[in-house]
Amino acid sequence: MSKEEPGATSTVVHIHSETPVRDHIVWSLFNTIFLNVCCLGFIAFAYSVKSRDRKMVGDVTGAQAYASTAKCLNIWALILGILGTIGVILVPVLIFVVFQ
């Protein structure tokens, strides 16, 4: 048994470690404006907004799920956009070189 001094008080501090959820909204907006291949950028933007809404409500698990989907869609939009840009530049150059 422990002896407590009279007049001594204890304070308990609860620290909530919130996991930061990245919603990728800026990346989604970039892909929507510049690399909107098959509307993947717009769909990623919608999932990013849903992720941000879930984060504001306090549903961390739902926010992480939506953020993960937005990240995957952003990666595919970026890859397809880069390949499309390379194709648009490379194909006319190759055609010009072959038929010259």
C-alpha positions in Angstrom: 0.0 0.0 0.0 1.3 3.4 -0.8 1.1 6.4 1.4 -0.1 9.6 0.0 0.8 12.9 1.4 -2.1 15.1 2.4 -2.8 17.8 -0.2 -0.9 16.0 -3.0 -2.8 15.8 -6.3 -2.1 13.9 -9.4 -2.8 14.9 -13.0 -3.3 12.5 -15.8 -2.7 13.8 -19.4 -4.2 11.8 -22.2 -2.3 12.4 -25.5 -4.1 11.3 -28.6 -1.7 10.3 -31.3 -3.6 11.2 -34.4 -2.3 9.5 -37.5 -1.9 12.1 -40.2 -3.9 11.0 -43.2 -2.6 12.4 -46.5 -5.5 13.0 -48.8 -3.5 13.7 -51.9 -5.9 16.5 -53.0 -3.2 18.7 -54.6 -1.9 15.8 -56.6 -5.4 14.9 -57.7 -6.1 18.5 -58.7 -3.0 18.5 -60.8 -3.9 15.3 -62.5 -7.5 16.6 -63.1 -6.2 19.7 -64.8 -3.2 18.4 -66.7 -3.3 14.6 -67.0 -7.0 13.7 -67.0 -6.5 10.4 -68.8 -9.8 8.5 -68.9 -11.0 10.8 -66.1 -8.7 9.2 -63.6 -7.6 12.5 -62.3 -11.2 13.6 -61.7 -12.1 10.3 -59.9 -8.9 10.6 -57.8 -10.0 14.2 -56.9 -13.4 12.9 -55.8 -11.8 10.2 -53.6 -9.4 12.8 -52.1 -12.4 15.0 -51.2 -14.1 12.0 -49.6 -10.9 11.2 -47.7 -10.8 14.8 -46.4 -14.4 14.6 -45.4 -13.8 11.4 -43.5 -10.8 12.9 -41.8 -12.8 15.9 -40.6 -15.5 13.6 -39.2 -12.9 11.6 -37.3 -13.2 8.4 -39.3 -9.4 7.7 -39.7 -9.9 4.2 -41.2 -12.4 5.5 -43.8 -10.1 8.4 -44.6 -7.1 6.1 -45.1 -9.1 3.8 -47.4 -10.2 6.7 -49.6 -6.7 8.2 -49.6 -5.2 4.9 -50.6 -7.6 4.7 -53.6 -6.9 8.3 -54.5 -3.2 7.6 -54.4 -3.5 4.5 -56.7 -5.6 6.5 -59.2 -3.2 9.3 -59.1 -0.3 7.0 -59.9 -2.1 5.5 -62.8 -3.2 8.9 -64.1 0.4 10.1 -63.9 1.9 7.0 -65.6 -0.7 7.1 -68.4 -0.3 10.8 -68.8 3.5 10.6 -69.1 3.3 7.7 -71.6 0.7 9.6 -73.6 2.8 12.7 -73.7 5.9 10.8 -74.8 3.7 9.0 -77.4 2.4 12.3 -78.8 5.9 13.7 -79.1 7.7 10.5 -80.2 5.3 9.2 -82.8 5.3 12.3 -85.1 9.1 12.4 -84.8 9.5 8.8 -85.8 7.1 9.2 -88.7 9.0 12.2 -89.9 12.3 10.4 -89.7 11.0 7.3 -91.5 9.4 9.1 -94.4 12.2 11.5 -95.0 
